[in-house]
Amino acid sequence: MVETKEIEIMEAVYDKNDEVAAQTKENFTKKGIFAVNVMGAPGVGKTSSLVQIIKGLSGITSYVIEGDIEADFDTKLLQSLGVEAIQINTGGACHLDSPLIEKAAGELPLESGVLFIENIGNLVCPAEFQIGEHVKLLISTVTEGSDKPYKYPLAFEKADIILLNKCDLIPYVDFDEEFFLKGVRAQNKTAPVVKVSAKTGEGYEEVVKWIKEKKENL
């Protein structure tokens, strides 16, 4: 009986979240806002990748909702670069949800452009929740190891595009690219996998092109 009640409560949470997410996505679309849910483990280079991508989106206004359990270092960095960015601190929750995004989006001057929602550093919970995004962008790194698609299949299954960051370090780490890609394709047959380096800027032209094409098809 207790187990059944817990399942019912969880279903209600997901239903409410999905309802708000659908409305939020519709509102974004009406405003000409293309929303990108940026996922990845701590330290994969989510913010540094955003800096490179935003730099490449010249002529297109970029906005960022930055999610962290605590602190606002990344938001301050983005704001110092002239990006309209707002902070969400969850105080312990391991993912962002659609009511949080709905509220934060209302505090940004959104008017045509790309909204990046940097989710909490986590490869589990963020993949389970729709937050009003049009696409999910997943960042992995060579320093994490090549087994991540096997250990965290849902994140790779749900991703619309996958960035493999820190590729400049491939000569210095034990990373099996063939094994990694095999794991990705076991979960996701279609998402492009782009090798990038946030340190050197390598590879982000392809990511920027992909985002522009997706935005044009809103």
C-alpha positions as CSV (number, residue, x, y, z in Angstrom):
1,M,0.0,0.0,0.0
2,V,2.8,2.4,0.9
3,E,4.6,1.6,-2.3
4,T,1.5,2.3,-4.4
5,K,0.9,5.7,-2.8
6,E,4.5,6.7,-3.5
7,I,4.1,5.8,-7.2
8,E,0.9,7.8,-7.4
9,I,2.6,10.8,-5.8
10,M,5.5,10.6,-8.2
11,E,3.2,10.3,-11.2
12,A,1.3,13.4,-10.0
13,V,4.6,15.3,-9.7
14,Y,5.6,14.3,-13.3
15,D,2.2,15.2,-14.7
16,K,2.2,18.7,-13.2
17,N,5.8,19.2,-14.3
18,D,5.0,18.1,-17.9
19,E,1.9,20.3,-18.0
20,V,3.9,23.4,-17.0
21,A,6.8,22.4,-19.3
22,A,4.4,22.2,-22.3
23,Q,2.9,25.7,-21.6
24,T,6.4,27.2,-21.0
25,K,7.7,25.7,-24.3
26,E,4.7,27.2,-26.1
27,N,5.3,30.6,-24.6
28,F,9.0,30.4,-25.6
29,T,8.0,29.5,-29.2
30,K,5.5,32.4,-29.4
31,K,8.3,34.8,-28.4
32,G,10.7,33.4,-30.9
33,I,12.9,31.9,-28.1
34,F,14.7,28.6,-28.8
35,A,15.3,26.9,-25.5
36,V,18.2,24.5,-24.9
37,N,18.4,22.3,-21.8
38,V,22.2,21.9,-21.2
39,M,23.0,18.8,-19.2
40,G,26.2,17.1,-17.9
41,A,28.0,16.0,-14.9
42,P,29.9,18.6,-12.7
43,G,33.1,19.8,-14.3
44,V,32.4,18.8,-17.9
45,G,32.5,22.4,-19.1
46,K,28.9,23.4,-19.4
47,T,29.5,27.1,-18.7
48,S,32.7,27.3,-20.7
49,S,30.9,25.6,-23.6
50,L,28.1,28.1,-23.4
51,V,30.7,30.9,-23.6
52,Q,32.1,29.4,-26.8
53,I,28.6,28.8,-28.3
54,I,27.3,32.3,-27.4
55,K,30.4,33.8,-28.9
56,G,29.5,32.0,-32.2
57,L,25.9,33.1,-32.1
58,S,26.8,36.7,-33.0
59,G,23.8,38.6,-34.2
60,I,21.4,36.3,-32.2
61,T,20.6,37.3,-28.6
62,S,21.5,34.7,-26.0
63,Y,20.0,34.4,-22.5
64,V,21.0,32.0,-19.8
65,I,19.2,30.5,-16.8
66,E,22.0,29.1,-14.6
67,G,21.1,26.2,-12.3
68,D,23.3,25.3,-9.3
69,I,22.7,23.8,-5.9
70,E,24.5,26.8,-4.3
71,A,26.7,29.8,-5.5
72,D,26.5,32.0,-8.5
73,F,30.0,32.1,-10.0
74,D,28.9,31.1,-13.5
75,T,26.1,33.6,-13.6
76,K,28.5,36.4,-12.7
77,L,30.9,35.3,-15.3
78,L,28.3,35.3,-18.0
79,Q,26.9,38.7,-16.9
80,S,30.5,40.1,-17.1
81,L,30.5,39.1,-20.7
82,G,27.3,41.0,-21.4
83,V,24.9,38.0,-21.4
84,E,21.5,38.3,-19.8
85,A,21.7,35.6,-17.2
86,I,19.8,34.8,-14.0
87,Q,20.6,32.4,-11.2
88,I,18.5,29.5,-9.8
89,N,19.9,27.9,-6.6
90,T,18.0,24.7,-5.7
91,G,19.4,24.4,-2.2
92,G,19.9,20.7,-2.6
93,A,17.6,19.5,-5.4
94,C,19.5,17.6,-8.0
95,H,17.7,19.0,-11.1
96,L,15.7,22.0,-12.4
97,D,12.0,21.6,-12.9
98,S,9.5,23.4,-15.2
99,P,7.9,25.6,-12.5
100,L,11.4,26.9,-11.6
101,I,12.1,27.7,-15.2
102,E,8.7,29.3,-15.7
103,K,9.4,31.7,-12.8
104,A,13.0,32.5,-13.8
105,A,12.0,33.1,-17.5
106,G,9.5,35.7,-16.3
107,E,12.4,37.7,-14.9
108,L,14.4,37.8,-18.1
109,P,13.6,40.3,-21.0
110,L,13.1,37.4,-23.5
111,E,12.4,38.6,-27.0
112,S,13.6,36.4,-29.8
113,G,16.9,34.5,-29.5
114,V,18.3,31.4,-27.8
115,L,17.7,30.6,-24.1
116,F,20.3,28.3,-22.6
117,I,19.1,26.5,-19.4
118,E,22.2,25.1,-17.6
119,N,20.9,22.3,-15.5
120,I,22.4,21.0,-12.2
121,G,25.6,19.0,-12.7
122,N,24.1,15.5,-12.7
123,L,23.8,12.7,-15.2
124,V,20.6,11.2,-13.7
125,C,17.7,13.4,-12.6
126,P,17.9,16.2,-15.2
127,A,17.3,13.8,-18.0
128,E,14.0,12.7,-16.4
129,F,12.3,16.2,-16.4
130,Q,11.0,18.3,-19.2
131,I,11.5,22.0,-18.4
132,G,10.1,23.7,-21.4
133,E,13.1,23.2,-23.7
134,H,13.0,22.5,-27.4
135,V,16.2,20.4,-27.3
136,K,18.5,18.7,-24.8
137,L,22.2,19.3,-25.3
138,L,24.4,16.9,-23.3
139,I,28.1,17.5,-22.6
140,S,30.4,14.6,-21.7
141,T,34.2,14.7,-21.5
142,V,37.2,12.5,-22.3
143,T,38.3,12.9,-18.7
144,E,35.2,11.3,-17.4
145,G,36.0,8.0,-19.1
146,S,34.4,6.3,-22.1
147,D,31.9,4.3,-20.1
148,K,29.4,7.1,-19.3
149,P,26.8,6.1,-22.0
150,Y,26.7,2.6,-20.4
151,K,26.4,3.9,-16.9
152,Y,23.9,6.7,-17.5
153,P,21.9,5.6,-20.5
154,L,18.9,7.8,-20.1
155,A,20.9,11.1,-20.4
156,F,22.4,9.9,-23.7
157,E,19.0,8.5,-24.9
158,K,17.2,11.8,-24.4
159,A,20.0,14.0,-25.9
160,D,19.3,15.8,-29.2
161,I,23.0,16.7,-29.6
162,I,26.1,15.4,-27.6
163,L,29.3,17.4,-27.1
164,L,32.4,15.4,-26.3
165,N,34.5,18.1,-24.5
166,K,38.2,18.4,-23.6
167,C,39.2,16.6,-26.8
168,D,42.6,18.4,-26.7
169,L,43.4,16.0,-23.8
170,I,42.8,12.8,-25.7
171,P,46.6,12.1,-26.1
172,Y,47.0,12.3,-22.3
173,V,44.1,10.3,-20.9
174,D,42.8,6.8,-21.2
175,F,39.8,7.3,-23.4
176,D,38.4,4.7,-25.8
177,E,36.5,6.8,-28.4
178,E,35.2,3.8,-30.3
179,F,33.8,2.2,-27.1
180,F,32.2,5.6,-26.2
181,L,30.5,6.0,-29.6
182,K,29.3,2.4,-29.5
183,G,27.7,3.1,-26.2
184,V,26.1,6.3,-27.4
185,R,24.6,4.6,-30.5
186,A,23.2,1.8,-28.4
187,Q,21.0,4.4,-26.7
188,N,20.7,7.1,-29.4
189,K,20.9,6.4,-33.2
190,T,20.5,10.0,-34.4
191,A,22.0,12.7,-32.1
192,P,25.1,14.2,-33.6
193,V,28.2,13.7,-31.5
194,V,30.6,16.7,-31.8
195,K,34.1,16.7,-30.5
196,V,34.9,20.0,-28.9
197,S,37.5,21.8,-26.7
198,A,36.2,24.7,-24.6
199,K,39.9,25.6,-24.0
200,T,40.8,26.0,-27.7
201,G,37.4,26.6,-29.2
202,E,37.7,23.6,-31.5
203,G,34.4,22.1,-32.8
204,Y,31.9,24.7,-31.7
205,E,31.3,26.1,-35.2
206,E,29.4,22.8,-35.9
207,V,27.4,23.2,-32.7
208,V,26.5,26.8,-33.5
209,K,25.4,25.8,-37.0
210,W,23.2,23.0,-35.5
211,I,21.5,25.4,-33.0
212,K,20.9,28.0,-35.8
213,E,19.3,25.5,-38.0
214,K,17.1,24.2,-35.2
215,K,16.1,27.7,-34.2
216,E,15.1,28.5,-37.8
217,N,12.7,25.6,-37.8
218,L,10.8,26.7,-34.7
